[in-house]
Amino acid sequence: MVEDALPFVDLLGHNSYYVLQGSLVSIILGDMKTDTLENTRTQMRRGVLEMCILSIISEQEAYPSDIIARLKDSRLIVVEGTLYPLLNRLKKAELLDYQWRESSSGPPRKYYRITSEGERVLSALKDSWSQMVEAVEHTIHKTNGTHE
């Protein structure tokens, strides 16, 4: 393990570590190329989206358009082409399940619900997220010369 690494549990329950290095250091220093910066933002967002999707579905069963609307309300703009692969990945990891329901306005709809394993992973992700935010805030404040 690398010193100052932040542990977290990934979607499959494996112990992993966040390490602030490489492209993240470049972001702090501001010497990153635009395409690399966008790639880093995309990667960060993708990891957060899985936690947000599990969180939304943990509140109640959800249809994909409802999930997209909730994410848009939170300024996490997602299109169907992004959401469906994430839902499929979470389903394959047995964190979500779904049920078909008849619709009065067209064909049956797939409503997603979180599994007990999904609840366990979501709880671990929320803990990891809190630790990560705290570590990043601590790093940013120290980098900016302020100490709390």
HELIX and SHEET records of a PDB file:
HELIX    1   1 SER A   23  LEU A   29  1                                   7    
HELIX    2   2 THR A   34  GLU A   59  1                                  26    
HELIX    3   3 PRO A   64  ASP A   73  1                                  10    
HELIX    4   4 GLU A   80  LYS A   92  1                                  13    
HELIX    5   5 SER A  116  THR A  143  1                                  28    
SHEET    1   A 2 LEU A   6  VAL A   9  0                                        
SHEET    2   A 2 ASN A  15  TYR A  18 -1                                        
SHEET    1   B 2 LEU A  96  SER A 103  0                                        
SHEET    2   B 2 GLY A 106  ILE A 114 -1                                        
END                                                                             
